[in-house]
């Protein structure tokens, strides 16, 4: 049986997959505290996701593992997308990308009160051609 906290985490990714960034208020408190890629608060989280989806409009996240301890839910996510807009100064390439993400959510009373987000940005940059390739030996 899935816990309320894990259900909130799954709903978070459903909203993002549906492009409903403005509806994150459904699962996040207005006073949510953010860390790393999540920004400092809910407004920064929304802005960050809007910016990312401008470059990768078909971004989808598949939560692969949800592990809970108390009010913390750790989620390993596999993201897929197509590079359709400028990202990190790199013009749209049309390339399909796949990368890992990790989120740690503190859920209280059915809402996310704290969120830390990390993604494998090195892989993203490599897949869109932003990094030089290794020289032949």
N, C-alpha and C positions, 0 to 999 in steps of 0.2 A: 504494500500500500504506500502510495506517495504521500509525503508530508506536505503540509501547507506551505512551508518554506520552499521546498523543491517545486511545487506547483507555481509559486510566484516567480521563481527563476525561469521556468519554462515559458510562462506568460510574457516575461520580459523579452525573450528571443522571438516569440510569436509577433509581438508588436513591432519589433525591429524588422523582421522579415516582411511584414505587411506594409512597411514604409510609414508606420504610424508613430513617428518619433514624438510628435506633440502629445500623444496619448500615454506617454511613459508615466504621467501623473497617476495613472491607474494602479501602477505597481511600485512607484517610488514616492517617498514623502517629499514635500516641497523643501524640507530642510535637509535632504539627503546630503551626506558628506561624501565627496569623491576623492579618489587617489589615482595617480598615474594617468592612464589614457582616459579615465572617466572624467577628468577635469576636477574642479574643486567642489562643484555642486550640480544640481539638476539642470540648471540653465546651460552650464558648460558642457555637460554630458550631451544634451540635445544638440547644441551647436557642433560638437565634435562629430556626432553621428550624421548630422546633415551634411557637413563638409565631406566626410568619407563617402557618403552615398552620392554626392555630386560627381565624384570620380568613378565610383563603382555602383551604379544605380540598381543593379540586380543582386546586390550583396545578400547572401543568405547564410545563416548560422545554424549548424546542426549540433545541439548540445549532445556530447557523446558520453560524458561521465558527470554525474552530479553526486557529490559526496557532502554529507552534512555532519556537522558537529555542533550541537547546541543550536544557536540562532545563525550560524555561519553555513553558507552553501558555497562550495567550491565547484566550479564548472569548467570542464575542458570542452572547447568548442572548435569544430572545424568549419571554417568559412570558405565559401566559393563566391566568385564574382567575375565580372568582365571589366577590364580597364577601358572605360568609355569617356573619361574626362581627365584633365590635367591633374596629376598627383605628384607631389614632391618635384615640381618643375618638369616632369616628363609628360609630353603630350599623349593623348589617348592612343593606345596601341591596338586595341581590340583583343588583346591577349586574355585568355582565361587564367585565373589565378586560384590557388588553393593554399590556405595557410591556417595555422593554429592560433587559438586565443585562449586565454585563461582569465576567468573572473572570480572574484571572491565577494560574495554578497552577505551583508548582515540584514536579516529579515526579522522585523518585529511587528506584531499585530497585523500580519498579512501584507506588509509593505517594506520595500528596500530602504533602509536608513543609512547604509554605508556601502560603497561599491569601489572595488579596485579592479582595473582592467589592464591587461597586457595582451599584446598580439605580437606575432612573429613578423615584425616590420622588415627585417632583413630579407625574409623570403618574399614578401610583397615586392620590395624594391628590386630584388633579383629577377622575379618573374615578369615585371613590366619593363625590364631593360635599363633600370636606373643605375645599376652597378656594373663596373667593368668586369669582363670575364677574365679568368686566370690565363696567364700567358702559357703557351705550350712549353713543356720541359725540353 
